[in-house]
Amino acid sequence: PGAVRITLQAPPNFTTPSYCIGGTYPCVFWSADATGVAFFTTRVSSINYAPPPGCDFLKAQSPSDPCFFDPKAPNVRNTTLVPMSFIGDIEDYTVMIEHSVRGRITSIAIRNGLLEGKLMSHDGKEIRTITNATRMALNKNADGDIFTVKELLDAAGANLDAKKDQGEVYRTSGIVIVIVIEYKNNREDITYKYIPQVIDGNEYKTVERIYNGTSGSITLVDRHG
């Protein structure tokens, strides 16, 4: 058994990627806490829905109540807060991964900050060796292993600007990547490997519903990532 914690950090200096200029959608730039943790947003839109006069969406008595929230209803007034947009420079965000493992039979319990590891590509090639020295070189206060989002995408063989079968790019639809952490115990030495893999055909989206108690309105934030 073990545990994993993931922390996302925005790049210190944002750049404006080519996909932000004259592409399918414009870009917005978000802080790390707004972008996500284990789910990293690549495309977003946000719409605010105002209730009919005298209504509060949370107080509808039945689905036929005029105050029932239906974003497709003709009497719902809506305002676009964020038009369909990409998250700018998402590949340059950094991810810190902390994990620990505990033995089932032995009393071993140890975290990755005390071990050596490797980042592997999806086809088994070694990309980077991780030691305490390399962790300190990236961030002397780091408790875990730091990668850019692009490093993890490359290791998984993924490109957000590549097209899916349906013709849209992964930056638009979202993509699912599983990172397998494989431990190896060789006598006294415990090592590990990160093996990122794309789950073919899967995409991820979430719709965040935010209620405004002052106006009784609802904001829907549609995220793909």
C-alpha positions in Angstrom: 0.0 0.0 0.0 1.1 3.6 -0.5 0.0 7.2 -0.9 0.4 9.8 -3.6 0.1 13.6 -3.6 0.3 15.9 -6.6 0.9 19.7 -6.5 0.6 21.9 -9.6 2.6 25.2 -10.0 2.2 27.8 -12.8 5.4 28.8 -14.7 7.3 31.8 -13.3 7.1 33.6 -16.6 4.2 32.8 -18.9 4.7 32.7 -22.7 2.0 33.0 -25.4 2.0 29.7 -27.4 1.2 29.6 -31.0 -2.2 27.9 -30.4 -3.3 31.1 -28.6 -2.8 33.2 -31.6 -5.4 33.0 -34.5 -6.3 29.4 -33.6 -9.5 27.7 -32.9 -10.1 29.4 -29.6 -8.4 32.3 -27.7 -6.5 31.7 -24.5 -7.0 32.6 -20.9 -4.2 32.4 -18.4 -5.0 30.9 -15.0 -3.1 30.4 -11.7 -2.3 26.8 -10.7 -5.1 26.6 -8.1 -7.7 27.5 -10.8 -6.2 25.1 -13.3 -6.5 21.9 -11.2 -4.5 19.3 -9.4 -4.7 15.8 -10.7 -7.1 17.2 -13.4 -5.4 19.9 -15.5 -7.7 22.1 -17.5 -6.8 22.6 -21.1 -10.0 24.1 -22.4 -12.7 26.1 -20.5 -15.9 28.1 -21.0 -18.0 29.8 -18.3 -21.6 31.0 -18.5 -23.7 32.7 -15.9 -27.5 31.9 -15.8 -29.9 34.4 -14.2 -33.2 33.1 -12.9 -36.6 34.5 -14.0 -37.9 37.4 -12.0 -38.9 36.4 -8.5 -37.1 33.0 -8.8 -34.3 31.4 -6.9 -32.9 28.3 -8.7 -32.3 26.5 -5.4 -36.0 26.8 -4.4 -37.8 25.1 -7.2 -40.5 22.9 -5.9 -40.7 20.5 -8.9 -39.2 20.0 -12.4 -42.2 21.9 -13.8 -41.6 24.9 -11.5 -40.6 28.0 -13.6 -37.8 28.4 -11.1 -36.3 25.0 -11.9 -32.8 25.4 -13.3 -32.5 24.2 -16.9 -29.6 25.9 -18.8 -31.4 25.2 -22.1 -34.8 26.7 -21.1 -35.8 29.6 -23.3 -36.6 31.9 -20.4 -33.2 31.7 -18.8 -31.0 34.7 -19.3 -27.4 33.9 -19.7 -24.2 35.8 -19.9 -20.9 34.4 -21.2 -18.2 35.1 -18.7 -15.4 33.2 -20.4 -15.9 32.2 -24.1 -14.6 28.9 -25.2 -10.8 29.2 -24.6 -7.7 27.3 -24.2 -5.5 27.6 -21.0 -2.4 29.3 -22.2 1.0 27.8 -21.6 -0.3 24.7 -19.8 2.7 22.6 -21.0 5.0 24.8 -18.9 3.2 24.3 -15.6 5.2 22.1 -13.3 3.9 19.1 -11.3 5.4 17.9 -8.1 4.7 14.2 -7.2 5.2 12.9 -3.7 4.5 9.3 -2.9 5.3 6.8 -0.2 5.1 3.0 0.1 4.7 0.6 3.0 5.6 -3.1 3.2 2.8 -5.6 3.8 5.1 -8.1 5.6 8.0 -6.0 6.6 8.0 -2.7 8.6 9.4 -0.7 5.7 7.7 2.7 5.2 9.5 5.2 3.1 8.8 8.3 0.9 10.2 9.0 -2.6 12.3 11.9 -1.4 14.6 9.4 0.2 14.8 7.1 -2.9 16.2 7.1 -6.4 13.8 6.8 -9.3 13.4 7.1 -13.0 11.0 8.7 -15.5 10.3 6.2 -18.2 8.7 6.7 -21.6 5.6 4.7 -22.5 7.7 2.4 -24.7 10.2 1.5 -21.9 13.0 4.0 -22.6 14.6 5.8 -19.7 14.1 9.6 -19.9 15.5 10.9 -16.6 17.1 9.6 -13.5 15.9 11.2 -10.2 18.1 11.5 -7.2 18.3 13.8 -4.2 20.8 15.9 -6.1 18.6 16.4 -9.1 15.6 17.3 -6.8 17.7 19.9 -5.0 18.9 21.3 -8.3 15.3 22.0 -9.4 14.1 23.3 -6.0 16.1 23.0 -2.8 12.9 22.9 -0.8 11.2 20.3 -2.9 9.7 17.3 -1.1 8.9 15.4 -4.3 9.8 14.9 -7.9 9.2 17.9 -10.2 8.2 17.6 -13.9 6.7 20.0 -16.4 3.4 19.0 -17.9 5.1 18.7 -21.2 7.6 16.2 -19.8 4.8 13.9 -18.7 2.9 14.3 -22.0 6.1 13.5 -24.0 6.8 10.5 -21.8 3.3 9.2 -22.4 3.7 9.8 -26.2 0.9 12.4 -26.1 0.6 15.7 -27.9 -2.2 18.1 -27.1 -2.2 19.5 -30.6 -2.5 16.0 -32.3 -5.9 15.2 -33.7 -8.2 12.5 -32.4 -10.2 10.1 -34.6 -13.1 12.6 -34.6 -10.8 15.4 -36.0 -10.6 17.6 -32.9 -7.3 18.0 -31.1 -6.7 16.7 -27.6 -6.3 20.2 -26.3 -10.0 20.6 -27.1 -11.4 17.3 -26.0 -9.0 16.4 -23.1 -6.9 13.4 -22.6 -6.5 10.8 -19.8 -3.0 9.8 -18.8 -2.3 7.2 -16.1 1.1 7.3 -14.3 2.1 3.9 -13.0 4.6 4.0 -10.1 6.5 0.8 -10.1 8.6 0.0 -7.1 11.6 -2.5 -7.0 13.3 -3.8 -3.8 16.8 -5.1 -4.4 18.1 -6.2 -1.0 18.6 -2.9 0.9 17.8 -0.6 -2.1 14.3 0.5 -3.0 13.9 2.2 -6.3 10.9 3.3 -8.4 9.9 4.2 -11.9 7.2 6.5 -13.3 5.6 5.1 -16.4 3.0 7.5 -18.0 0.5 5.9 -20.4 -2.3 7.3 -22.4 -5.7 5.6 -22.1 -6.8 5.4 -25.7 -10.2 6.8 -26.5 -10.8 8.4 -23.1 -11.3 12.1 -22.6 -12.2 14.0 -19.4 -14.5 16.9 -18.7 -16.2 18.3 -15.6 -18.8 20.9 -15.2 -18.5 23.0 -12.0 -21.7 24.5 -10.8 -21.4 27.7 -8.7 -24.4 29.2 -6.9 -24.5 32.9 -6.3 -26.6 33.5 -3.2 -26.9 37.3 -3.7 -28.5 37.1 -7.2 -29.8 33.5 -7.1 -27.9 32.9 -10.4 -25.8 29.9 -11.3 -22.5 29.9 -13.1 -21.4 26.8 -15.0 -17.7 26.3 -15.6 -17.2 23.7 -18.3 -13.6 22.3 -18.2 -11.9 19.8 -20.5 -8.4 18.5 -19.6 
